[in-house]
Amino acid sequence: MSVKKVLFIRHGQTDFNRERRLQGAMPVPLNDCGRAQSRSLAEYLTTVSIDAIYTSPRSRALETAAIIGEILRQPVRQDERLAEIAFGDFEGHTFAEVEARFPRAYRKWVTGYRLYQVPGGESRLDVQRRMQAAWDDITSKYDIETVAMVGHSSAMMILLASMYAQLPDKPMKNTSITTLVRFEDIWQISAFAEMPHEAK
């Protein structure tokens, strides 16, 4: 038996998210809103059968996963390969600031060219390869049914874009859940960036 369902969960809100600043590898903690979001998410997840929790080791994801793990009474496993893309010189800046300070690098980045590496950072292809390796290991080597992977929107979208020809035109909000279900030898997206725990 191998994993049958994966819940991709984006971490809770940070001040950088609110200010639309690139975080990348920076150790940015959750803000009060992000902690509240994570608790609401965790309470919702008590209604879902989850067998294992994996997380990026970046502080915002790790804190989100720790809140989930505490409420679900499950251990949290860190995997460096689930980390956000390292944005190098862009980190700590808004995209408007990046465009002004690093115009050549910004112009190259926004082409979407997968091999382009931001100075001091990673290329999209770098991220795709490590995320794919983590995905393959976690989904094929464990005798469990459902796994939650807590991580980051850019890294998760890079992996998903490599798996599917087309993705829903919908943003991955903080603490959103994207659910993938195995059907025979393929994975289907059964829910994309859903917020079932969000207060109405």
C-alpha positions in Angstrom: 0.0 0.0 0.0 1.2 3.6 -0.7 -0.2 7.0 0.0 -3.7 7.6 -1.5 -4.3 11.3 -0.7 -2.2 14.4 -0.2 -3.3 17.7 1.3 -1.0 20.5 0.2 -1.4 23.2 2.8 0.0 26.7 2.5 1.3 28.2 5.7 -0.5 30.9 7.7 -0.2 34.6 7.1 3.0 36.6 7.9 3.6 40.3 8.0 5.5 39.9 4.8 2.5 38.3 3.2 0.4 41.2 4.2 2.9 43.7 2.8 3.4 41.5 -0.3 7.1 41.0 0.3 9.1 38.1 -1.0 10.1 35.8 1.8 11.9 32.9 0.2 14.4 31.4 2.6 14.0 34.2 5.2 12.9 33.1 8.7 9.7 35.1 8.8 7.3 34.1 11.6 3.5 33.9 11.5 1.7 37.0 12.6 -1.3 36.9 15.0 -3.7 36.5 12.0 -1.6 33.6 10.7 -1.6 31.8 14.1 -5.4 32.2 14.3 -5.8 30.9 10.7 -3.6 27.9 11.6 -5.7 27.1 14.7 -8.9 27.3 12.6 -7.3 25.1 10.0 -6.2 22.6 12.6 -9.6 22.4 14.2 -11.1 21.7 10.7 -8.5 19.0 10.2 -9.7 17.1 13.2 -12.6 16.0 10.9 -10.2 14.6 8.4 -8.2 11.4 8.8 -4.5 12.4 8.5 -1.8 9.8 9.0 1.3 11.9 8.7 2.3 15.6 8.6 5.3 16.8 6.7 6.5 20.4 6.5 9.0 22.8 5.1 11.5 23.8 7.8 11.0 27.5 7.1 9.7 29.1 10.3 6.3 30.2 9.0 5.5 26.7 7.6 7.0 24.9 10.7 4.9 27.0 13.0 1.7 26.3 11.0 2.5 22.6 11.0 3.3 22.6 14.8 -0.1 24.1 15.5 -1.7 21.4 13.4 0.3 18.7 15.0 -0.5 19.8 18.5 -4.2 19.9 17.9 -4.2 16.6 16.0 -1.7 15.1 18.5 0.6 14.0 15.7 4.4 14.4 15.2 5.6 16.8 12.5 8.4 15.7 10.1 10.6 18.3 8.5 11.8 18.0 5.0 14.1 20.6 3.6 13.0 19.8 0.0 9.6 21.3 0.8 11.1 24.7 1.4 10.0 27.8 -0.5 12.0 28.9 -3.5 15.1 30.9 -2.5 14.6 34.3 -4.0 18.1 35.5 -3.3 18.6 39.2 -3.8 14.8 39.7 -4.2 14.0 38.6 -0.6 12.6 41.2 1.7 11.4 43.4 -1.2 8.0 43.8 -2.9 7.9 43.1 -6.7 7.8 46.8 -7.3 11.0 47.3 -5.3 12.6 44.4 -7.1 11.7 45.9 -10.5 13.3 49.2 -9.4 16.4 47.8 -7.8 17.1 44.8 -10.0 15.6 45.7 -13.4 17.6 43.2 -15.5 17.1 40.3 -13.1 13.4 41.1 -12.7 12.9 41.2 -16.4 14.5 37.7 -16.7 12.5 36.3 -13.8 9.1 37.4 -15.1 9.6 35.6 -18.3 9.0 32.4 -16.3 12.0 30.7 -17.9 12.6 27.7 -15.7 16.4 27.6 -15.8 16.8 31.3 -14.7 18.3 31.6 -11.3 17.9 34.8 -9.3 21.2 36.1 -8.0 21.8 34.3 -4.8 18.7 32.2 -5.2 17.3 29.1 -7.0 15.8 28.5 -10.4 12.3 27.2 -10.8 13.8 24.0 -12.2 15.9 23.6 -9.0 12.7 23.8 -7.0 10.8 21.4 -9.3 13.5 18.8 -8.9 13.7 18.8 -5.1 9.9 19.1 -4.7 9.5 16.1 -7.1 12.0 14.1 -5.1 10.2 14.8 -1.8 6.8 14.0 -3.5 8.1 10.7 -4.8 9.7 9.6 -1.5 6.7 10.6 0.7 4.0 9.2 -1.6 5.6 5.9 -2.5 7.6 4.8 0.5 5.1 4.9 3.3 2.4 2.5 4.3 -0.1 5.3 5.1 -3.4 6.6 3.6 -3.3 10.4 3.8 -0.5 12.9 4.2 -0.5 16.6 4.9 2.3 18.6 3.4 2.7 22.1 4.8 4.6 24.5 2.6 4.7 27.5 0.4 2.6 28.7 -2.6 5.5 29.2 -5.1 7.1 25.9 -4.4 3.8 24.0 -4.5 2.7 25.7 -7.7 6.0 24.9 -9.4 5.5 21.2 -8.6 1.9 21.2 -9.6 2.7 23.0 -12.9 5.1 20.3 -13.7 2.5 17.6 -13.1 -0.5 19.1 -14.9 -1.0 20.7 -18.3 -3.4 23.3 -16.8 -4.2 24.5 -13.2 -7.2 26.4 -11.9 -6.8 30.2 -12.1 -7.1 30.6 -8.4 -4.7 32.0 -5.8 -3.4 29.8 -3.0 -4.4 31.8 0.0 -2.8 31.4 3.4 -3.8 28.0 5.0 -5.6 27.0 1.8 -5.8 23.2 1.1 -5.2 21.6 -2.3 -6.2 18.0 -2.3 -4.7 15.4 -4.6 -6.1 11.8 -4.8 -4.5 8.8 -6.4 -6.6 7.1 -9.0 -4.8 3.9 -10.1 -1.4 5.2 -11.5 -2.3 8.9 -11.7 -3.0 11.8 -9.3 -6.1 13.9 -9.7 -6.7 17.3 -8.2 -10.0 16.9 -6.2 -9.9 20.4 -4.6 -7.7 23.4 -5.4 -6.8 26.1 -2.8 -10.0 25.5 -0.8 -10.7 27.2 2.5 -13.3 25.0 4.3 -12.2 26.3 7.7 -12.6 30.0 6.8 -15.2 31.8 8.9 -18.3 32.6 6.9 
